[in-house]
Amino acid sequence: MLGIKHVKFDSMTYVFHYKNGKVVKEGRGLSFFYFAPTSSIAAIPIGSNDLPFIFNESTADYQTIAIQGQITYKVSAPATLADILDFTLNDNGEYNKNDIEKLNQRIINEAQTATSSFISGLGLKDAIRAAKPIEQRILEGLQTSAAIGILGIEVLGANILSVSATPEMKRALETETREKLQQEADQAIYQRRNFAVEQERKIKESELNTEIAIEEKKKQIAEKQMEGKVQQAENDRKLREMQVAADISVENQRKQLLEQKTENDRTEAKTQGFVIETVLKPYKEIDWKTLVALNNNPDPKFNIALAFRELAENAGKIGSLNISPELLDALLTDKKATGK
């Protein structure tokens, strides 16, 4: 009525009430009456805003990638922003101009500028994997940008949601990656087989080494047994030699004993012969008859036997000899009785 109106704003809106070109009232969440013909109102949202973006960049190998993400910011100096951009409301409470879109575009342009030089120095594969570095570059670029500083806003964060190549290049990369993965799988299979073959070779080599060691031990045992047998044979030979030497020594001693005994018997026989010869030498020239007579044998039969011998020696001189049967019988009977 009569151009007087009432307006009310929430606490996340900073309001400027201009009258005749001068600020007469400002603050957050204001509620007041104003005279429309002489007043203008600027409302600036001061809460944090999430600004989504997507832009394309070229890599060092001339491939196009799409970078998608969002930037979080808030208005830290509403008066500064109000001096640069138009946030005036019309009678219906709507913005006269869409300067909020202009603000968002300036932020996106600064973000793309901060990213462009970094992406141009990377290859396609490296760029696709560089989400975190891109986030850091955007955040640092916006926080140090003079253009952002004069707008009176504060950048709270930057997030990269995706970095992707064109569909054709993506398919090529997928094919390359698939082939690489297949090669890696084949290489892994080869390495497993090679490892299995190597392990089998090591096992065979270990078995052969074990068999060689066993055979070497058997050889050593056989050599030791042979050495033992040779040593035993050598000991047996030495024992036999010692036995033979002992037997030879005994036989030599026996021979010496026998020779000595023979020599002693010979000497004794010579001595006895010499004694007998010496004893009998006086009787050597005496007639045996005389020796018989000197014997003085009292046996009459002995004397009769001598008589018969004498008769036998002088048989040629005797014509006839008569011996009575009684005499012969007495001689023979006495001989049987005496056993002579």
C-alpha positions as CSV (number, residue, x, y, z in Angstrom):
1,M,0.0,0.0,0.0
2,L,1.3,3.4,-1.1
3,G,4.6,1.6,-2.1
4,I,5.5,0.4,1.4
5,K,6.4,-3.3,1.5
6,H,7.7,-5.8,4.0
7,V,10.5,-8.3,3.3
8,K,12.0,-11.1,5.4
9,F,15.2,-13.2,4.8
10,D,16.6,-16.3,6.3
11,S,19.8,-16.4,8.4
12,M,21.9,-17.8,5.5
13,T,21.3,-14.7,3.4
14,Y,23.2,-11.4,3.8
15,V,21.0,-8.4,2.9
16,F,21.8,-4.9,1.8
17,H,19.1,-2.2,1.8
18,Y,19.9,0.6,-0.4
19,K,18.0,3.9,-0.3
20,N,18.8,6.6,-2.8
21,G,22.1,4.7,-3.6
22,K,23.3,4.4,-0.1
23,V,23.3,1.4,2.2
24,V,20.9,2.1,5.1
25,K,20.7,-1.4,6.4
26,E,22.7,-4.6,6.1
27,G,23.0,-7.9,7.9
28,R,22.0,-11.6,8.0
29,G,18.4,-12.7,8.2
30,L,16.9,-9.2,8.2
31,S,13.2,-8.4,8.3
32,F,12.0,-4.9,7.6
33,F,9.6,-2.5,5.8
34,Y,10.9,-0.4,2.9
35,F,9.5,2.2,0.5
36,A,9.8,0.5,-2.9
37,P,10.1,3.5,-5.2
38,T,13.3,4.7,-3.5
39,S,14.7,1.4,-2.2
40,S,16.7,-1.5,-3.7
41,I,17.5,-4.8,-2.0
42,A,20.5,-7.0,-2.7
43,A,20.4,-10.6,-1.1
44,I,23.6,-12.6,-1.2
45,P,23.5,-16.3,0.0
46,I,26.4,-16.8,2.4
47,G,26.0,-20.6,3.0
48,S,28.4,-23.1,1.4
49,N,27.7,-24.0,-2.2
50,D,28.7,-27.2,-4.1
51,L,29.5,-26.2,-7.7
52,P,29.6,-29.1,-10.1
53,F,31.8,-28.8,-13.2
54,I,33.0,-30.8,-16.2
55,F,35.5,-29.6,-18.7
56,N,37.8,-31.1,-21.3
57,E,41.6,-30.9,-21.5
58,S,44.3,-32.2,-23.9
59,T,47.1,-34.4,-22.6
60,A,50.8,-34.4,-23.7
61,D,50.0,-37.1,-26.3
62,Y,47.2,-35.0,-27.8
63,Q,44.3,-37.0,-26.3
64,T,41.2,-35.4,-24.9
65,I,40.1,-36.2,-21.4
66,A,37.0,-35.1,-19.5
67,I,37.5,-33.9,-15.9
68,Q,34.4,-34.0,-13.7
69,G,34.1,-32.9,-10.1
70,Q,32.8,-30.2,-7.8
71,I,34.1,-27.2,-5.9
72,T,32.8,-26.2,-2.5
73,Y,32.9,-22.5,-1.6
74,K,31.2,-19.8,0.4
75,V,30.9,-16.0,0.4
76,S,33.2,-14.6,3.0
77,A,32.9,-10.9,2.1
78,P,29.3,-10.2,1.0
79,A,30.0,-6.4,0.6
80,T,32.9,-7.1,-1.8
81,L,30.9,-9.5,-3.9
82,A,28.0,-7.0,-3.9
83,D,30.2,-4.4,-5.3
84,I,31.3,-6.6,-8.2
85,L,28.2,-8.6,-9.1
86,D,24.5,-7.7,-9.1
87,F,22.4,-9.6,-6.6
88,T,19.5,-7.0,-6.6
89,L,16.0,-8.4,-6.1
90,N,12.9,-7.2,-8.1
91,D,9.5,-6.6,-6.6
92,N,8.7,-10.3,-6.8
93,G,11.8,-11.2,-4.7
94,E,13.7,-12.6,-7.7
95,Y,17.1,-11.6,-8.9
96,N,17.2,-9.0,-11.7
97,K,20.2,-10.7,-13.2
98,N,21.6,-14.2,-13.1
99,D,25.0,-13.2,-11.7
100,I,25.2,-16.3,-9.5
101,E,25.8,-18.2,-12.7
102,K,28.4,-15.7,-13.7
103,L,30.1,-16.3,-10.3
104,N,30.1,-20.0,-10.8
105,Q,31.5,-19.8,-14.3
106,R,34.4,-17.6,-13.1
107,I,35.2,-20.2,-10.4
108,I,35.1,-23.0,-13.0
109,N,37.3,-21.0,-15.4
110,E,39.9,-20.5,-12.7
111,A,39.8,-24.2,-11.9
112,Q,40.3,-25.1,-15.5
113,T,43.1,-22.6,-15.8
114,A,44.8,-24.2,-12.8
115,T,44.4,-27.7,-14.3
116,S,45.3,-27.0,-17.9
117,S,49.0,-26.6,-17.6
118,F,49.3,-29.6,-15.3
119,I,47.3,-31.9,-17.7
120,S,49.2,-30.8,-20.7
121,G,52.4,-32.2,-19.2
122,L,50.9,-35.7,-18.6
123,G,50.3,-38.6,-20.9
124,L,46.8,-40.0,-21.3
125,K,47.4,-42.9,-18.9
126,D,49.0,-40.8,-16.3
127,A,46.3,-38.1,-16.6
128,I,43.6,-40.7,-16.1
129,R,45.3,-41.8,-12.9
130,A,46.0,-38.3,-11.6
131,A,42.7,-37.5,-9.8
132,K,44.3,-36.6,-6.5
133,P,47.0,-34.3,-8.0
134,I,44.3,-32.6,-10.1
135,E,42.3,-31.9,-6.9
136,Q,45.4,-30.5,-5.3
137,R,46.1,-28.3,-8.3
138,I,42.6,-26.9,-8.5
139,L,42.4,-26.2,-4.7
140,E,45.8,-24.4,-4.7
141,G,45.0,-22.5,-7.9
142,L,41.7,-21.2,-6.6
143,Q,43.0,-20.3,-3.1
144,T,45.9,-18.3,-4.6
145,S,43.9,-16.8,-7.5
146,A,43.7,-13.0,-7.4
147,A,40.4,-13.1,-9.5
148,I,38.8,-15.3,-6.8
149,G,40.2,-13.2,-4.0
150,I,38.6,-10.0,-5.3
151,L,35.2,-11.7,-5.5
152,G,35.1,-12.0,-1.7
153,I,34.6,-15.8,-1.6
154,E,36.5,-18.6,0.2
155,V,37.1,-22.0,-1.6
156,L,36.6,-24.8,1.0
157,G,37.5,-27.8,-1.1
158,A,37.7,-29.5,-4.5
159,N,36.8,-33.0,-5.5
160,I,37.5,-34.9,-8.7
161,L,34.8,-37.4,-9.4
162,S,36.2,-38.8,-12.6
163,V,38.9,-38.4,-15.2
164,S,37.9,-40.2,-18.4
165,A,39.0,-40.4,-22.0
166,T,36.8,-40.3,-25.1
167,P,34.7,-43.4,-25.7
168,E,36.8,-44.5,-28.6
169,M,40.0,-44.1,-26.6
170,K,38.5,-45.7,-23.6
171,R,37.7,-48.8,-25.7
172,A,41.2,-48.7,-27.1
173,L,42.6,-48.5,-23.5
174,E,40.3,-51.2,-22.4
175,T,41.5,-53.4,-25.2
176,E,45.2,-52.6,-24.5
177,T,44.6,-53.2,-20.8
178,R,42.8,-56.4,-21.5
179,E,45.6,-57.6,-23.8
180,K,48.2,-56.5,-21.1
181,L,46.2,-58.3,-18.4
182,Q,46.1,-61.4,-20.7
183,Q,49.8,-61.1,-21.3
184,E,50.4,-60.8,-17.6
185,A,48.1,-63.8,-17.0
186,D,50.0,-65.7,-19.6
187,Q,53.3,-64.6,-18.1
188,A,52.0,-65.6,-14.6
189,I,51.0,-69.0,-16.0
190,Y,54.5,-69.3,-17.7
191,Q,56.2,-68.2,-14.5
192,R,54.1,-70.8,-12.5
193,R,54.9,-73.5,-15.0
194,N,58.5,-72.4,-15.1
195,F,58.6,-72.3,-11.3
196,A,57.1,-75.8,-11.2
197,V,59.6,-77.1,-13.7
198,E,62.4,-75.4,-11.8
199,Q,61.1,-76.9,-8.5
200,E,60.9,-80.3,-10.2
201,R,64.4,-79.9,-11.5
202,K,65.6,-79.0,-8.0
203,I,63.8,-82.0,-6.6
204,K,65.3,-84.3,-9.3
205,E,68.7,-82.7,-8.7
206,S,68.3,-83.1,-5.0
207,E,67.3,-86.8,-5.5
208,L,70.3,-87.3,-7.8
209,N,72.6,-85.6,-5.3
210,T,71.1,-87.8,-2.6
211,E,71.7,-90.9,-4.7
212,I,75.2,-89.7,-5.5
213,A,75.9,-89.1,-1.8
214,I,74.5,-92.6,-1.0
215,E,76.6,-94.2,-3.7
216,E,79.6,-92.2,-2.5
217,K,78.9,-93.5,1.0
218,K,78.6,-97.0,-0.3
219,K,81.8,-96.6,-2.1
220,Q,83.5,-95.3,1.0
221,I,82.1,-98.2,3.0
222,A,83.2,-100.7,0.4
223,E,86.7,-99.1,0.4
224,K,86.8,-99.2,4.2
225,Q,85.7,-102.8,4.1
226,M,88.3,-103.6,1.5
227,E,90.9,-101.7,3.5
228,G,89.8,-103.8,6.5
229,K,90.0,-107.0,4.5
230,V,93.4,-106.0,3.2
231,Q,94.6,-105.1,6.6
232,Q,93.2,-108.4,8.0
233,A,94.9,-110.3,5.2
234,E,98.1,-108.4,5.9
235,N,97.8,-109.2,9.6
236,D,97.1,-112.9,8.7
237,R,100.1,-112.9,6.4
238,K,102.2,-111.3,9.1
239,L,100.9,-113.9,11.6
240,R,101.6,-116.7,9.2
241,E,105.1,-115.3,8.6
242,M,105.6,-115.0,12.3
243,Q,104.3,-118.6,12.7
244,V,106.6,-119.8,9.9
245,A,109.5,-117.9,11.3
246,A,108.7,-119.4,14.7
247,D,108.5,-122.9,13.2
248,I,111.7,-122.3,11.3
249,S,113.3,-121.0,14.5
250,V,112.0,-124.1,16.4
251,E,113.2,-126.4,13.6
252,N,116.5,-124.7,13.5
253,Q,116.9,-125.0,17.2
254,R,115.7,-128.6,17.0
255,K,118.2,-129.2,14.2
256,Q,120.9,-127.6,16.2
257,L,119.8,-129.7,19.2
258,L,119.8,-132.9,17.1
259,E,123.1,-132.0,15.6
260,Q,124.5,-131.3,19.0
261,K,123.0,-134.5,20.4
262,T,124.4,-136.4,17.4
263,E,127.7,-134.8,18.0
264,N,127.5,-135.6,21.7
265,D,126.5,-139.3,20.9
266,R,129.3,-139.5,18.4
267,T,131.7,-138.1,20.9
268,E,130.4,-140.4,23.6
269,A,130.5,-143.4,21.2
270,K,134.1,-142.5,20.3
271,T,134.9,-142.1,23.9
272,Q,133.3,-145.5,24.8
273,G,135.0,-147.1,21.8
274,F,138.3,-145.6,22.9
275,V,137.7,-146.9,26.4
276,I,136.7,-150.4,25.3
277,E,139.6,-150.4,22.9
278,T,141.9,-149.4,25.6
279,V,140.4,-152.0,28.0
280,L,140.4,-154.8,25.5
281,K,143.8,-153.9,24.0
282,P,145.7,-156.2,26.5
283,Y,143.5,-159.1,25.6
284,K,143.8,-158.6,21.9
285,E,146.8,-161.0,21.6
286,I,145.6,-163.6,24.0
287,D,144.0,-166.8,22.7
288,W,140.4,-167.1,23.3
289,K,140.8,-170.3,25.1
290,T,143.0,-168.6,27.5
291,L,140.4,-166.0,28.0
292,V,137.8,-168.7,28.6
293,A,140.0,-170.3,31.1
294,L,140.6,-167.0,32.8
295,N,136.9,-166.6,33.0
296,N,136.7,-169.5,35.6
297,N,133.1,-170.4,34.7
298,P,132.0,-173.0,37.3
299,D,129.2,-174.3,35.1
300,P,130.1,-177.9,34.0
301,K,127.9,-177.6,30.9
302,F,129.9,-174.6,29.7
303,N,133.0,-176.7,30.0
304,I,131.3,-179.5,28.1
305,A,130.3,-177.1,25.4
306,L,133.9,-175.9,25.1
307,A,135.0,-179.5,24.8
308,F,132.5,-180.2,22.0
309,R,133.9,-177.1,20.2
310,E,137.4,-178.3,20.6
311,L,136.3,-181.6,19.2
312,A,134.6,-179.9,16.3
313,E,137.7,-177.9,15.5
314,N,139.8,-181.1,15.5
315,A,137.2,-183.2,13.8
316,G,139.6,-184.0,11.0
317,K,141.9,-185.5,13.4
318,I,139.4,-187.7,15.2
319,G,138.4,-191.0,13.7
320,S,135.3,-191.7,15.6
321,L,133.5,-190.2,18.7
322,N,130.9,-192.0,20.8
323,I,128.6,-189.9,23.0
324,S,126.2,-191.8,25.2
325,P,122.6,-191.0,25.0
326,E,122.5,-190.4,28.7
327,L,124.9,-187.6,28.4
328,L,122.9,-185.9,25.6
329,D,119.7,-186.4,27.5
330,A,121.2,-184.9,30.6
331,L,122.4,-181.9,28.6
332,L,119.1,-181.4,26.9
333,T,117.0,-182.0,30.0
334,D,119.0,-179.5,32.0
335,K,118.7,-177.0,29.1
336,K,114.8,-177.3,29.2
337,A,114.8,-177.0,32.9
338,T,116.8,-173.9,32.9
339,G,115.0,-172.3,29.9
340,K,118.3,-171.9,28.1
